[in-house]
Amino acid sequence: MRPRQCPRFSTRCSISTTTTSIADADRRHTFLKGRHSHDYKFTSAVWEDYQVMAPAVRDRYLAASVFNLKGSGDADNGLVQRIRVALGS
């Protein structure tokens, strides 16, 4: 896999397709389930930190941070429900 340029850092980083897919799914999940600014800020900070951490510890850090995320059993954000009704989906 080819490393890609990190947007905010001059060093190069290697982000696997799997990690990118997980980050994308987490982003969608956060917008679907998030209710407060902390929900959005926390997940953003987790992914920013993950990208610059040493490979030996970053997977454990990511796993530990999942504890503070909303679960799939949590209700969808009320705004999402209103948008779905408005769009008829």
N, C-alpha and C positions, 0 to 999 in steps of 0.2 A: 504494500500500500504506500502510496506517495504522500509524504507530509504536505500539509497546506500551510499557507501563511496565516498566522494568528492576526486578527484584525487590530488588536490594540497592543501587541507586543512585537518587538523586533526579532525575537527568537522564533525558531520554527517549532511547530508542535505536530504531533501525529495523533489524529483523532480517527478512530476506527469507524467504519460504517455502522457497526453495532452501537457504539456509544452515541453517534450522531442520531441514529434512529430512536434510541432511548430518550435523548434530550428533546427531540421533536415530539415524541409521544407525551413526555412530561409537560412540555409547554402547552400542548392542546388540553391535557388533563387539568392543568392549573387554571387555564381560562374557563374551563367548563365547571370546575368545582370551587375555585377560589372565591372568597367573599370579602376579604380585607386586604389592604395594601401589603401586610406582612406576608400573605400567601404568595404574592407575586415577587416581592423583594427577596424573600428567603430562597425561593427556587432559582432565581436569577443569580444570586450570590453563590449558591452551591455550585452551579455550572461554571461560573467564572473562576472560582477557587479550584475546582476539579481540573481545569485545563492547565493550570500552572503548578500543580502539586507534583511531587515525585511519584513516578509510577508505582513504587513499592507501597505507598500509603493511600493513593487516591481512590482506589476501589473500595477500601474499607471506609473511607470518609463518605463516599457516596452512599454506601449501604447504611451507614449510621444516620445520615441525614433524612433517609426515607421515613424514619419515625415521625418526623414533623410535617410530613406532607398529608394532604387530604386523601382519603381512600376512595376506591371506586364505589363503595357503599354509601358515601356521603351524597346528599341531595345536590342536584345541579344548581348552579347559580341562578337566581331568579331572573336576571337579565337574559340569560341564555334561553330560558323558557319563554320569555316574552318575545324574543327575536324569532324563535321557532314558530310561535303562534302567528306573528306578523307575516312571516314568509310562507306560512301554510305547510310547514314540513313537520 
